[in-house]
Amino acid sequence: MGEEEARRQTLLGNLAAHAAPARQRLYLSVWDTARLAGLTLQAVEAIEQGKACMLPPAVLAEFAAFLGLTEAGLPRPRHPGMR
């Protein structure tokens, strides 16, 4: 497995766990998220469900940033003093 493939698999795993909650915090439907992120509805659903998705890591990282996640697909740490 190449480095890019390993990065893609890590991103997909992180997004499977964190994309749907991040989308819901933004009060976006799956359809609106797909439209605004420039992805297909099927791609967003596959990412959220952790299914095989052949999008390149750069697109997945951009999608994570769109949702307010880090480029690794993880939630951003809260600032000190925030709950």
mmCIF file of the N, C-alpha and C atoms, coordinates in Angstrom:
data_MODEL
# 
_entry.id   MODEL 
# 
loop_
_atom_site.group_PDB 
_atom_site.id 
_atom_site.type_symbol 
_atom_site.label_atom_id 
_atom_site.label_alt_id 
_atom_site.label_comp_id 
_atom_site.label_asym_id 
_atom_site.label_entity_id 
_atom_site.label_seq_id 
_atom_site.pdbx_PDB_ins_code 
_atom_site.Cartn_x 
_atom_site.Cartn_y 
_atom_site.Cartn_z 
_atom_site.occupancy 
_atom_site.B_iso_or_equiv 
_atom_site.pdbx_formal_charge 
_atom_site.auth_seq_id 
_atom_site.auth_comp_id 
_atom_site.auth_asym_id 
_atom_site.auth_atom_id 
_atom_site.pdbx_PDB_model_num 
ATOM 1   N N  . MET A 1 1  ? 0.862   -1.168 0.000  1.00 0.00 ? 1  MET A N  1 
ATOM 2   C CA . MET A 1 1  ? 0.000   0.000  0.000  1.00 0.00 ? 1  MET A CA 1 
ATOM 3   C C  . MET A 1 1  ? 0.907   1.229  0.000  1.00 0.00 ? 1  MET A C  1 
ATOM 4   N N  . GLY A 1 2  ? 0.651   2.134  -0.933 1.00 0.00 ? 2  GLY A N  1 
ATOM 5   C CA . GLY A 1 2  ? 1.439   3.340  -1.037 1.00 0.00 ? 2  GLY A CA 1 
ATOM 6   C C  . GLY A 1 2  ? 1.081   4.358  0.032  1.00 0.00 ? 2  GLY A C  1 
ATOM 7   N N  . GLU A 1 3  ? 1.922   5.369  0.126  1.00 0.00 ? 3  GLU A N  1 
ATOM 8   C CA . GLU A 1 3  ? 1.707   6.407  1.132  1.00 0.00 ? 3  GLU A CA 1 
ATOM 9   C C  . GLU A 1 3  ? 0.396   7.159  0.901  1.00 0.00 ? 3  GLU A C  1 
ATOM 10  N N  . GLU A 1 4  ? 0.097   7.443  -0.357 1.00 0.00 ? 4  GLU A N  1 
ATOM 11  C CA . GLU A 1 4  ? -1.143  8.166  -0.661 1.00 0.00 ? 4  GLU A CA 1 
ATOM 12  C C  . GLU A 1 4  ? -2.370  7.320  -0.339 1.00 0.00 ? 4  GLU A C  1 
ATOM 13  N N  . GLU A 1 5  ? -2.299  6.032  -0.640 1.00 0.00 ? 5  GLU A N  1 
ATOM 14  C CA . GLU A 1 5  ? -3.416  5.130  -0.337 1.00 0.00 ? 5  GLU A CA 1 
ATOM 15  C C  . GLU A 1 5  ? -3.616  5.009  1.175  1.00 0.00 ? 5  GLU A C  1 
ATOM 16  N N  . ALA A 1 6  ? -2.522  4.951  1.919  1.00 0.00 ? 6  ALA A N  1 
ATOM 17  C CA . ALA A 1 6  ? -2.620  4.879  3.383  1.00 0.00 ? 6  ALA A CA 1 
ATOM 18  C C  . ALA A 1 6  ? -3.250  6.151  3.933  1.00 0.00 ? 6  ALA A C  1 
ATOM 19  N N  . ARG A 1 7  ? -2.873  7.297  3.387  1.00 0.00 ? 7  ARG A N  1 
ATOM 20  C CA . ARG A 1 7  ? -3.458  8.576  3.825  1.00 0.00 ? 7  ARG A CA 1 
ATOM 21  C C  . ARG A 1 7  ? -4.947  8.614  3.508  1.00 0.00 ? 7  ARG A C  1 
ATOM 22  N N  . ARG A 1 8  ? -5.307  8.134  2.318  1.00 0.00 ? 8  ARG A N  1 
ATOM 23  C CA . ARG A 1 8  ? -6.721  8.117  1.920  1.00 0.00 ? 8  ARG A CA 1 
ATOM 24  C C  . ARG A 1 8  ? -7.530  7.232  2.851  1.00 0.00 ? 8  ARG A C  1 
ATOM 25  N N  . GLN A 1 9  ? -7.006  6.060  3.206  1.00 0.00 ? 9  GLN A N  1 
ATOM 26  C CA . GLN A 1 9  ? -7.715  5.143  4.100  1.00 0.00 ? 9  GLN A CA 1 
ATOM 27  C C  . GLN A 1 9  ? -7.869  5.746  5.500  1.00 0.00 ? 9  GLN A C  1 
ATOM 28  N N  . THR A 1 10 ? -6.832  6.421  5.979  1.00 0.00 ? 10 THR A N  1 
ATOM 29  C CA . THR A 1 10 ? -6.911  7.071  7.286  1.00 0.00 ? 10 THR A CA 1 
ATOM 30  C C  . THR A 1 10 ? -7.958  8.175  7.272  1.00 0.00 ? 10 THR A C  1 
ATOM 31  N N  . LEU A 1 11 ? -7.937  8.990  6.215  1.00 0.00 ? 11 LEU A N  1 
ATOM 32  C CA . LEU A 1 11 ? -8.929  10.065 6.081  1.00 0.00 ? 11 LEU A CA 1 
ATOM 33  C C  . LEU A 1 11 ? -10.341 9.504  6.031  1.00 0.00 ? 11 LEU A C  1 
ATOM 34  N N  . LEU A 1 12 ? -10.540 8.450  5.237  1.00 0.00 ? 12 LEU A N  1 
ATOM 35  C CA . LEU A 1 12 ? -11.877 7.856  5.136  1.00 0.00 ? 12 LEU A CA 1 
ATOM 36  C C  . LEU A 1 12 ? -12.348 7.316  6.483  1.00 0.00 ? 12 LEU A C  1 
ATOM 37  N N  . GLY A 1 13 ? -11.452 6.698  7.227  1.00 0.00 ? 13 GLY A N  1 
ATOM 38  C CA . GLY A 1 13 ? -11.817 6.187  8.554  1.00 0.00 ? 13 GLY A CA 1 
ATOM 39  C C  . GLY A 1 13 ? -12.208 7.306  9.504  1.00 0.00 ? 13 GLY A C  1 
ATOM 40  N N  . ASN A 1 14 ? -11.424 8.371  9.504  1.00 0.00 ? 14 ASN A N  1 
ATOM 41  C CA . ASN A 1 14 ? -11.734 9.510  10.373 1.00 0.00 ? 14 ASN A CA 1 
ATOM 42  C C  . ASN A 1 14 ? -13.029 10.196 9.950  1.00 0.00 ? 14 ASN A C  1 
ATOM 43  N N  . LEU A 1 15 ? -13.221 10.353 8.646  1.00 0.00 ? 15 LEU A N  1 
ATOM 44  C CA . LEU A 1 15 ? -14.445 11.002 8.168  1.00 0.00 ? 15 LEU A CA 1 
ATOM 45  C C  . LEU A 1 15 ? -15.677 10.146 8.429  1.00 0.00 ? 15 LEU A C  1 
ATOM 46  N N  . ALA A 1 16 ? -15.524 8.830  8.382  1.00 0.00 ? 16 ALA A N  1 
ATOM 47  C CA . ALA A 1 16 ? -16.661 7.951  8.675  1.00 0.00 ? 16 ALA A CA 1 
ATOM 48  C C  . ALA A 1 16 ? -17.155 8.188  10.098 1.00 0.00 ? 16 ALA A C  1 
ATOM 49  N N  . ALA A 1 17 ? -16.235 8.497  10.994 1.00 0.00 ? 17 ALA A N  1 
ATOM 50  C CA . ALA A 1 17 ? -16.611 8.717  12.390 1.00 0.00 ? 17 ALA A CA 1 
ATOM 51  C C  . ALA A 1 17 ? -17.057 10.146 12.671 1.00 0.00 ? 17 ALA A C  1 
ATOM 52  N N  . HIS A 1 18 ? -16.535 11.123 11.934 1.00 0.00 ? 18 HIS A N  1 
ATOM 53  C CA . HIS A 1 18 ? -16.739 12.518 12.321 1.00 0.00 ? 18 HIS A CA 1 
ATOM 54  C C  . HIS A 1 18 ? -17.484 13.397 11.309 1.00 0.00 ? 18 HIS A C  1 
ATOM 55  N N  . ALA A 1 19 ? -17.660 12.942 10.070 1.00 0.00 ? 19 ALA A N  1 
ATOM 56  C CA . ALA A 1 19 ? -18.278 13.801 9.049  1.00 0.00 ? 19 ALA A CA 1 
ATOM 57  C C  . ALA A 1 19 ? -19.761 14.058 9.333  1.00 0.00 ? 19 ALA A C  1 
ATOM 58  N N  . ALA A 1 20 ? -20.516 13.019 9.640  1.00 0.00 ? 20 ALA A N  1 
ATOM 59  C CA . ALA A 1 20 ? -21.951 13.205 9.869  1.00 0.00 ? 20 ALA A CA 1 
ATOM 60  C C  . ALA A 1 20 ? -22.222 14.114 11.078 1.00 0.00 ? 20 ALA A C  1 
ATOM 61  N N  . PRO A 1 21 ? -21.558 13.906 12.230 1.00 0.00 ? 21 PRO A N  1 
ATOM 62  C CA . PRO A 1 21 ? -21.788 14.824 13.346 1.00 0.00 ? 21 PRO A CA 1 
ATOM 63  C C  . PRO A 1 21 ? -21.387 16.267 13.020 1.00 0.00 ? 21 PRO A C  1 
ATOM 64  N N  . ALA A 1 22 ? -20.306 16.431 12.271 1.00 0.00 ? 22 ALA A N  1 
ATOM 65  C CA . ALA A 1 22 ? -19.879 17.785 11.892 1.00 0.00 ? 22 ALA A CA 1 
ATOM 66  C C  . ALA A 1 22 ? -20.912 18.429 10.972 1.00 0.00 ? 22 ALA A C  1 
ATOM 67  N N  . ARG A 1 23 ? -21.448 17.658 10.034 1.00 0.00 ? 23 ARG A N  1 
ATOM 68  C CA . ARG A 1 23 ? -22.473 18.167 9.119  1.00 0.00 ? 23 ARG A CA 1 
ATOM 69  C C  . ARG A 1 23 ? -23.726 18.556 9.893  1.00 0.00 ? 23 ARG A C  1 
ATOM 70  N N  . GLN A 1 24 ? -24.097 17.736 10.866 1.00 0.00 ? 24 GLN A N  1 
ATOM 71  C CA . GLN A 1 24 ? -25.291 18.019 11.657 1.00 0.00 ? 24 GLN A CA 1 
ATOM 72  C C  . GLN A 1 24 ? -25.110 19.262 12.522 1.00 0.00 ? 24 GLN A C  1 
ATOM 73  N N  . ARG A 1 25 ? -23.896 19.501 13.016 1.00 0.00 ? 25 ARG A N  1 
ATOM 74  C CA . ARG A 1 25 ? -23.638 20.726 13.788 1.00 0.00 ? 25 ARG A CA 1 
ATOM 75  C C  . ARG A 1 25 ? -23.790 21.967 12.912 1.00 0.00 ? 25 ARG A C  1 
ATOM 76  N N  . LEU A 1 26 ? -23.572 21.810 11.615 1.00 0.00 ? 26 LEU A N  1 
ATOM 77  C CA . LEU A 1 26 ? -23.740 22.926 10.678 1.00 0.00 ? 26 LEU A CA 1 
ATOM 78  C C  . LEU A 1 26 ? -25.191 23.042 10.183 1.00 0.00 ? 26 LEU A C  1 
ATOM 79  N N  . TYR A 1 27 ? -26.048 22.140 10.644 1.00 0.00 ? 27 TYR A N  1 
ATOM 80  C CA . TYR A 1 27 ? -27.459 22.113 10.238 1.00 0.00 ? 27 TYR A CA 1 
ATOM 81  C C  . TYR A 1 27 ? -27.614 21.979 8.730  1.00 0.00 ? 27 TYR A C  1 
ATOM 82  N N  . LEU A 1 28 ? -26.814 21.092 8.134  1.00 0.00 ? 28 LEU A N  1 
ATOM 83  C CA . LEU A 1 28 ? -26.883 20.850 6.697  1.00 0.00 ? 28 LEU A CA 1 
ATOM 84  C C  . LEU A 1 28 ? -27.406 19.443 6.442  1.00 0.00 ? 28 LEU A C  1 
ATOM 85  N N  . SER A 1 29 ? -28.243 19.320 5.436  1.00 0.00 ? 29 SER A N  1 
ATOM 86  C CA . SER A 1 29 ? -28.679 17.994 5.006  1.00 0.00 ? 29 SER A CA 1 
ATOM 87  C C  . SER A 1 29 ? -27.564 17.380 4.160  1.00 0.00 ? 29 SER A C  1 
ATOM 88  N N  . VAL A 1 30 ? -27.677 16.095 3.898  1.00 0.00 ? 30 VAL A N  1 
ATOM 89  C CA . VAL A 1 30 ? -26.685 15.431 3.051  1.00 0.00 ? 30 VAL A CA 1 
ATOM 90  C C  . VAL A 1 30 ? -26.707 16.062 1.668  1.00 0.00 ? 30 VAL A C  1 
ATOM 91  N N  . TRP A 1 31 ? -27.902 16.330 1.163  1.00 0.00 ? 31 TRP A N  1 
ATOM 92  C CA . TRP A 1 31 ? -28.040 16.914 -0.165 1.00 0.00 ? 31 TRP A CA 1 
ATOM 93  C C  . TRP A 1 31 ? -27.384 18.297 -0.221 1.00 0.00 ? 31 TRP A C  1 
ATOM 94  N N  . ASP A 1 32 ? -27.654 19.152 0.762  1.00 0.00 ? 32 ASP A N  1 
ATOM 95  C CA . ASP A 1 32 ? -27.056 20.491 0.780  1.00 0.00 ? 32 ASP A CA 1 
ATOM 96  C C  . ASP A 1 32 ? -25.539 20.419 0.932  1.00 0.00 ? 32 ASP A C  1 
ATOM 97  N N  . THR A 1 33 ? -25.065 19.504 1.746  1.00 0.00 ? 33 THR A N  1 
ATOM 98  C CA . THR A 1 33 ? -23.631 19.335 1.925  1.00 0.00 ? 33 THR A CA 1 
ATOM 99  C C  . THR A 1 33 ? -22.972 18.951 0.610  1.00 0.00 ? 33 THR A C  1 
ATOM 100 N N  . ALA A 1 34 ? -23.561 18.002 -0.095 1.00 0.00 ? 34 ALA A N  1 
ATOM 101 C CA . ALA A 1 34 ? -23.010 17.576 -1.383 1.00 0.00 ? 34 ALA A CA 1 
ATOM 102 C C  . ALA A 1 34 ? -22.981 18.744 -2.370 1.00 0.00 ? 34 ALA A C  1 
ATOM 103 N N  . ARG A 1 35 ? -24.075 19.478 -2.427 1.00 0.00 ? 35 ARG A N  1 
ATOM 104 C CA . ARG A 1 35 ? -24.169 20.600 -3.372 1.00 0.00 ? 35 ARG A CA 1 
ATOM 105 C C  . ARG A 1 35 ? -23.144 21.673 -3.041 1.00 0.00 ? 35 ARG A C  1 
ATOM 106 N N  . LEU A 1 36 ? -23.031 22.051 -1.782 1.00 0.00 ? 36 LEU A N  1 
ATOM 107 C CA . LEU A 1 36 ? -22.113 23.117 -1.390 1.00 0.00 ? 36 LEU A CA 1 
ATOM 108 C C  . LEU A 1 36 ? -20.647 22.698 -1.466 1.00 0.00 ? 36 LEU A C  1 
ATOM 109 N N  . ALA A 1 37 ? -20.379 21.425 -1.218 1.00 0.00 ? 37 ALA A N  1 
ATOM 110 C CA . ALA A 1 37 ? -18.997 20.930 -1.264 1.00 0.00 ? 37 ALA A CA 1 
ATOM 111 C C  . ALA A 1 37 ? -18.568 20.550 -2.677 1.00 0.00 ? 37 ALA A C  1 
ATOM 112 N N  . GLY A 1 38 ? -19.518 20.515 -3.602 1.00 0.00 ? 38 GLY A N  1 
ATOM 113 C CA . GLY A 1 38 ? -19.192 20.163 -4.980 1.00 0.00 ? 38 GLY A CA 1 
ATOM 114 C C  . GLY A 1 38 ? -18.961 18.676 -5.188 1.00 0.00 ? 38 GLY A C  1 
ATOM 115 N N  . LEU A 1 39 ? -19.621 17.861 -4.376 1.00 0.00 ? 39 LEU A N  1 
ATOM 116 C CA . LEU A 1 39 ? -19.518 16.408 -4.488 1.00 0.00 ? 39 LEU A CA 1 
ATOM 117 C C  . LEU A 1 39 ? -20.877 15.835 -4.850 1.00 0.00 ? 39 LEU A C  1 
ATOM 118 N N  . THR A 1 40 ? -20.896 14.586 -5.249 1.00 0.00 ? 40 THR A N  1 
ATOM 119 C CA . THR A 1 40 ? -22.174 13.936 -5.512 1.00 0.00 ? 40 THR A CA 1 
ATOM 120 C C  . THR A 1 40 ? -22.792 13.491 -4.192 1.00 0.00 ? 40 THR A C  1 
ATOM 121 N N  . LEU A 1 41 ? -24.092 13.333 -4.214 1.00 0.00 ? 41 LEU A N  1 
ATOM 122 C CA . LEU A 1 41 ? -24.809 12.856 -3.035 1.00 0.00 ? 41 LEU A CA 1 
ATOM 123 C C  . LEU A 1 41 ? -24.284 11.482 -2.625 1.00 0.00 ? 41 LEU A C  1 
ATOM 124 N N  . GLN A 1 42 ? -24.019 10.632 -3.606 1.00 0.00 ? 42 GLN A N  1 
ATOM 125 C CA . GLN A 1 42 ? -23.523 9.292  -3.326 1.00 0.00 ? 42 GLN A CA 1 
ATOM 126 C C  . GLN A 1 42 ? -22.140 9.335  -2.676 1.00 0.00 ? 42 GLN A C  1 
ATOM 127 N N  . ALA A 1 43 ? -21.294 10.278 -3.075 1.00 0.00 ? 43 ALA A N  1 
ATOM 128 C CA . ALA A 1 43 ? -19.955 10.396 -2.495 1.00 0.00 ? 43 ALA A CA 1 
ATOM 129 C C  . ALA A 1 43 ? -20.040 10.795 -1.027 1.00 0.00 ? 43 ALA A C  1 
ATOM 130 N N  . VAL A 1 44 ? -20.892 11.762 -0.715 1.00 0.00 ? 44 VAL A N  1 
ATOM 131 C CA . VAL A 1 44 ? -21.036 12.197 0.678  1.00 0.00 ? 44 VAL A CA 1 
ATOM 132 C C  . VAL A 1 44 ? -21.604 11.064 1.527  1.00 0.00 ? 44 VAL A C  1 
ATOM 133 N N  . GLU A 1 45 ? -22.597 10.363 1.022  1.00 0.00 ? 45 GLU A N  1 
ATOM 134 C CA . GLU A 1 45 ? -23.166 9.245  1.773  1.00 0.00 ? 45 GLU A CA 1 
ATOM 135 C C  . GLU A 1 45 ? -22.132 8.145  1.993  1.00 0.00 ? 45 GLU A C  1 
ATOM 136 N N  . ALA A 1 46 ? -21.325 7.850  0.973  1.00 0.00 ? 46 ALA A N  1 
ATOM 137 C CA . ALA A 1 46 ? -20.294 6.821  1.101  1.00 0.00 ? 46 ALA A CA 1 
ATOM 138 C C  . ALA A 1 46 ? -19.250 7.230  2.130  1.00 0.00 ? 46 ALA A C  1 
ATOM 139 N N  . ILE A 1 47 ? -18.852 8.487  2.127  1.00 0.00 ? 47 ILE A N  1 
ATOM 140 C CA . ILE A 1 47 ? -17.871 8.975  3.096  1.00 0.00 ? 47 ILE A CA 1 
ATOM 141 C C  . ILE A 1 47 ? -18.422 8.843  4.512  1.00 0.00 ? 47 ILE A C  1 
ATOM 142 N N  . GLU A 1 48 ? -19.648 9.282  4.725  1.00 0.00 ? 48 GLU A N  1 
ATOM 143 C CA . GLU A 1 48 ? -20.244 9.233  6.065  1.00 0.00 ? 48 GLU A CA 1 
ATOM 144 C C  . GLU A 1 48 ? -20.476 7.810  6.556  1.00 0.00 ? 48 GLU A C  1 
ATOM 145 N N  . GLN A 1 49 ? -20.722 6.900  5.645  1.00 0.00 ? 49 GLN A N  1 
ATOM 146 C CA . GLN A 1 49 ? -20.985 5.515  6.034  1.00 0.00 ? 49 GLN A CA 1 
ATOM 147 C C  . GLN A 1 49 ? -19.720 4.664  6.067  1.00 0.00 ? 49 GLN A C  1 
ATOM 148 N N  . GLY A 1 50 ? -18.593 5.259  5.686  1.00 0.00 ? 50 GLY A N  1 
ATOM 149 C CA . GLY A 1 50 ? -17.330 4.532  5.709  1.00 0.00 ? 50 GLY A CA 1 
ATOM 150 C C  . GLY A 1 50 ? -17.192 3.510  4.600  1.00 0.00 ? 50 GLY A C  1 
ATOM 151 N N  . LYS A 1 51 ? -17.945 3.675  3.540  1.00 0.00 ? 51 LYS A N  1 
ATOM 152 C CA . LYS A 1 51 ? -17.870 2.752  2.411  1.00 0.00 ? 51 LYS A CA 1 
ATOM 153 C C  . LYS A 1 51 ? -16.711 3.139  1.501  1.00 0.00 ? 51 LYS A C  1 
ATOM 154 N N  . ALA A 1 52 ? -16.344 2.236  0.628  1.00 0.00 ? 52 ALA A N  1 
ATOM 155 C CA . ALA A 1 52 ? -15.249 2.484  -0.314 1.00 0.00 ? 52 ALA A CA 1 
ATOM 156 C C  . ALA A 1 52 ? -15.565 3.707  -1.164 1.00 0.00 ? 52 ALA A C  1 
ATOM 157 N N  . CYS A 1 53 ? -14.609 4.578  -1.259 1.00 0.00 ? 53 CYS A N  1 
ATOM 158 C CA . CYS A 1 53 ? -14.768 5.820  -2.002 1.00 0.00 ? 53 CYS A CA 1 
ATOM 159 C C  . CYS A 1 53 ? -13.430 6.106  -2.677 1.00 0.00 ? 53 CYS A C  1 
ATOM 160 N N  . MET A 1 54 ? -13.439 6.338  -3.962 1.00 0.00 ? 54 MET A N  1 
ATOM 161 C CA . MET A 1 54 ? -12.195 6.492  -4.705 1.00 0.00 ? 54 MET A CA 1 
ATOM 162 C C  . MET A 1 54 ? -11.757 7.947  -4.871 1.00 0.00 ? 54 MET A C  1 
ATOM 163 N N  . LEU A 1 55 ? -12.269 8.844  -4.037 1.00 0.00 ? 55 LEU A N  1 
ATOM 164 C CA . LEU A 1 55 ? -11.837 10.236 -4.111 1.00 0.00 ? 55 LEU A CA 1 
ATOM 165 C C  . LEU A 1 55 ? -10.386 10.350 -3.644 1.00 0.00 ? 55 LEU A C  1 
ATOM 166 N N  . PRO A 1 56 ? -9.606  11.218 -4.270 1.00 0.00 ? 56 PRO A N  1 
ATOM 167 C CA . PRO A 1 56 ? -8.212  11.383 -3.839 1.00 0.00 ? 56 PRO A CA 1 
ATOM 168 C C  . PRO A 1 56 ? -8.129  12.046 -2.469 1.00 0.00 ? 56 PRO A C  1 
ATOM 169 N N  . PRO A 1 57 ? -7.012  11.839 -1.773 1.00 0.00 ? 57 PRO A N  1 
ATOM 170 C CA . PRO A 1 57 ? -6.850  12.418 -0.437 1.00 0.00 ? 57 PRO A CA 1 
ATOM 171 C C  . PRO A 1 57 ? -7.017  13.935 -0.404 1.00 0.00 ? 57 PRO A C  1 
ATOM 172 N N  . ALA A 1 58 ? -6.602  14.627 -1.438 1.00 0.00 ? 58 ALA A N  1 
ATOM 173 C CA . ALA A 1 58 ? -6.739  16.090 -1.455 1.00 0.00 ? 58 ALA A CA 1 
ATOM 174 C C  . ALA A 1 58 ? -8.208  16.502 -1.418 1.00 0.00 ? 58 ALA A C  1 
ATOM 175 N N  . VAL A 1 59 ? -9.060  15.796 -2.121 1.00 0.00 ? 59 VAL A N  1 
ATOM 176 C CA . VAL A 1 59 ? -10.498 16.099 -2.132 1.00 0.00 ? 59 VAL A CA 1 
ATOM 177 C C  . VAL A 1 59 ? -11.105 15.766 -0.776 1.00 0.00 ? 59 VAL A C  1 
ATOM 178 N N  . LEU A 1 60 ? -10.696 14.661 -0.195 1.00 0.00 ? 60 LEU A N  1 
ATOM 179 C CA . LEU A 1 60 ? -11.201 14.287 1.127  1.00 0.00 ? 60 LEU A CA 1 
ATOM 180 C C  . LEU A 1 60 ? -10.777 15.301 2.189  1.00 0.00 ? 60 LEU A C  1 
ATOM 181 N N  . ALA A 1 61 ? -9.538  15.783 2.114  1.00 0.00 ? 61 ALA A N  1 
ATOM 182 C CA . ALA A 1 61 ? -9.059  16.791 3.065  1.00 0.00 ? 61 ALA A CA 1 
ATOM 183 C C  . ALA A 1 61 ? -9.821  18.095 2.891  1.00 0.00 ? 61 ALA A C  1 
ATOM 184 N N  . GLU A 1 62 ? -10.122 18.457 1.647  1.00 0.00 ? 62 GLU A N  1 
ATOM 185 C CA . GLU A 1 62 ? -10.900 19.673 1.384  1.00 0.00 ? 62 GLU A CA 1 
ATOM 186 C C  . GLU A 1 62 ? -12.320 19.529 1.935  1.00 0.00 ? 62 GLU A C  1 
ATOM 187 N N  . PHE A 1 63 ? -12.891 18.351 1.803  1.00 0.00 ? 63 PHE A N  1 
ATOM 188 C CA . PHE A 1 63 ? -14.227 18.089 2.342  1.00 0.00 ? 63 PHE A CA 1 
ATOM 189 C C  . PHE A 1 63 ? -14.204 18.186 3.868  1.00 0.00 ? 63 PHE A C  1 
ATOM 190 N N  . ALA A 1 64 ? -13.164 17.629 4.489  1.00 0.00 ? 64 ALA A N  1 
ATOM 191 C CA . ALA A 1 64 ? -13.027 17.718 5.944  1.00 0.00 ? 64 ALA A CA 1 
ATOM 192 C C  . ALA A 1 64 ? -12.950 19.178 6.382  1.00 0.00 ? 64 ALA A C  1 
ATOM 193 N N  . ALA A 1 65 ? -12.167 19.983 5.679  1.00 0.00 ? 65 ALA A N  1 
ATOM 194 C CA . ALA A 1 65 ? -12.052 21.402 6.019  1.00 0.00 ? 65 ALA A CA 1 
ATOM 195 C C  . ALA A 1 65 ? -13.391 22.106 5.836  1.00 0.00 ? 65 ALA A C  1 
ATOM 196 N N  . PHE A 1 66 ? -14.146 21.741 4.810  1.00 0.00 ? 66 PHE A N  1 
ATOM 197 C CA . PHE A 1 66 ? -15.473 22.317 4.578  1.00 0.00 ? 66 PHE A CA 1 
ATOM 198 C C  . PHE A 1 66 ? -16.380 22.075 5.788  1.00 0.00 ? 66 PHE A C  1 
ATOM 199 N N  . LEU A 1 67 ? -16.232 20.912 6.410  1.00 0.00 ? 67 LEU A N  1 
ATOM 200 C CA . LEU A 1 67 ? -17.056 20.565 7.570  1.00 0.00 ? 67 LEU A CA 1 
ATOM 201 C C  . LEU A 1 67 ? -16.508 21.127 8.880  1.00 0.00 ? 67 LEU A C  1 
ATOM 202 N N  . GLY A 1 68 ? -15.371 21.799 8.817  1.00 0.00 ? 68 GLY A N  1 
ATOM 203 C CA . GLY A 1 68 ? -14.779 22.363 10.018 1.00 0.00 ? 68 GLY A CA 1 
ATOM 204 C C  . GLY A 1 68 ? -13.871 21.396 10.754 1.00 0.00 ? 68 GLY A C  1 
ATOM 205 N N  . LEU A 1 69 ? -13.521 20.312 10.102 1.00 0.00 ? 69 LEU A N  1 
ATOM 206 C CA . LEU A 1 69 ? -12.621 19.327 10.690 1.00 0.00 ? 69 LEU A CA 1 
ATOM 207 C C  . LEU A 1 69 ? -11.190 19.640 10.272 1.00 0.00 ? 69 LEU A C  1 
ATOM 208 N N  . THR A 1 70 ? -10.236 18.975 10.889 1.00 0.00 ? 70 THR A N  1 
ATOM 209 C CA . THR A 1 70 ? -8.844  19.145 10.476 1.00 0.00 ? 70 THR A CA 1 
ATOM 210 C C  . THR A 1 70 ? -8.636  18.454 9.135  1.00 0.00 ? 70 THR A C  1 
ATOM 211 N N  . GLU A 1 71 ? -7.483  18.660 8.527  1.00 0.00 ? 71 GLU A N  1 
ATOM 212 C CA . GLU A 1 71 ? -7.187  18.006 7.254  1.00 0.00 ? 71 GLU A CA 1 
ATOM 213 C C  . GLU A 1 71 ? -7.090  16.490 7.394  1.00 0.00 ? 71 GLU A C  1 
ATOM 214 N N  . ALA A 1 72 ? -6.948  16.015 8.616  1.00 0.00 ? 72 ALA A N  1 
ATOM 215 C CA . ALA A 1 72 ? -6.922  14.572 8.875  1.00 0.00 ? 72 ALA A CA 1 
ATOM 216 C C  . ALA A 1 72 ? -8.322  14.025 9.118  1.00 0.00 ? 72 ALA A C  1 
ATOM 217 N N  . GLY A 1 73 ? -9.342  14.894 9.079  1.00 0.00 ? 73 GLY A N  1 
ATOM 218 C CA . GLY A 1 73 ? -10.715 14.452 9.276  1.00 0.00 ? 73 GLY A CA 1 
ATOM 219 C C  . GLY A 1 73 ? -11.118 14.324 10.726 1.00 0.00 ? 73 GLY A C  1 
ATOM 220 N N  . LEU A 1 74 ? -10.356 14.944 11.619 1.00 0.00 ? 74 LEU A N  1 
ATOM 221 C CA . LEU A 1 74 ? -10.648 14.877 13.058 1.00 0.00 ? 74 LEU A CA 1 
ATOM 222 C C  . LEU A 1 74 ? -11.235 16.202 13.536 1.00 0.00 ? 74 LEU A C  1 
ATOM 223 N N  . PRO A 1 75 ? -12.023 16.167 14.608 1.00 0.00 ? 75 PRO A N  1 
ATOM 224 C CA . PRO A 1 75 ? -12.545 17.426 15.158 1.00 0.00 ? 75 PRO A CA 1 
ATOM 225 C C  . PRO A 1 75 ? -11.412 18.315 15.634 1.00 0.00 ? 75 PRO A C  1 
ATOM 226 N N  . ARG A 1 76 ? -11.595 19.597 15.466 1.00 0.00 ? 76 ARG A N  1 
ATOM 227 C CA . ARG A 1 76 ? -10.593 20.551 15.947 1.00 0.00 ? 76 ARG A CA 1 
ATOM 228 C C  . ARG A 1 76 ? -10.665 20.612 17.469 1.00 0.00 ? 76 ARG A C  1 
ATOM 229 N N  . PRO A 1 77 ? -9.508  20.768 18.119 1.00 0.00 ? 77 PRO A N  1 
ATOM 230 C CA . PRO A 1 77 ? -9.528  20.872 19.587 1.00 0.00 ? 77 PRO A CA 1 
ATOM 231 C C  . PRO A 1 77 ? -10.213 22.169 20.009 1.00 0.00 ? 77 PRO A C  1 
ATOM 232 N N  . ARG A 1 78 ? -10.908 22.106 21.113 1.00 0.00 ? 78 ARG A N  1 
ATOM 233 C CA . ARG A 1 78 ? -11.569 23.298 21.634 1.00 0.00 ? 78 ARG A CA 1 
ATOM 234 C C  . ARG A 1 78 ? -10.537 24.218 22.283 1.00 0.00 ? 78 ARG A C  1 
ATOM 235 N N  . HIS A 1 79 ? -10.818 25.474 22.214 1.00 0.00 ? 79 HIS A N  1 
ATOM 236 C CA . HIS A 1 79 ? -9.931  26.455 22.825 1.00 0.00 ? 79 HIS A CA 1 
ATOM 237 C C  . HIS A 1 79 ? -10.049 26.344 24.346 1.00 0.00 ? 79 HIS A C  1 
ATOM 238 N N  . PRO A 1 80 ? -8.970  26.668 25.060 1.00 0.00 ? 80 PRO A N  1 
ATOM 239 C CA . PRO A 1 80 ? -9.044  26.612 26.525 1.00 0.00 ? 80 PRO A CA 1 
ATOM 240 C C  . PRO A 1 80 ? -10.180 27.510 27.045 1.00 0.00 ? 80 PRO A C  1 
ATOM 241 N N  . GLY A 1 81 ? -10.918 26.997 27.981 1.00 0.00 ? 81 GLY A N  1 
ATOM 242 C CA . GLY A 1 81 ? -12.026 27.749 28.556 1.00 0.00 ? 81 GLY A CA 1 
ATOM 243 C C  . GLY A 1 81 ? -13.357 27.517 27.866 1.00 0.00 ? 81 GLY A C  1 
ATOM 244 N N  . MET A 1 82 ? -13.356 26.818 26.730 1.00 0.00 ? 82 MET A N  1 
ATOM 245 C CA . MET A 1 82 ? -14.618 26.517 26.045 1.00 0.00 ? 82 MET A CA 1 
ATOM 246 C C  . MET A 1 82 ? -15.084 25.131 26.445 1.00 0.00 ? 82 MET A C  1 
ATOM 247 N N  . ARG A 1 83 ? -16.371 24.969 26.559 1.00 0.00 ? 83 ARG A N  1 
ATOM 248 C CA . ARG A 1 83 ? -16.918 23.671 26.897 1.00 0.00 ? 83 ARG A CA 1 
ATOM 249 C C  . ARG A 1 83 ? -17.284 22.922 25.675 1.00 0.00 ? 83 ARG A C  1 
# 
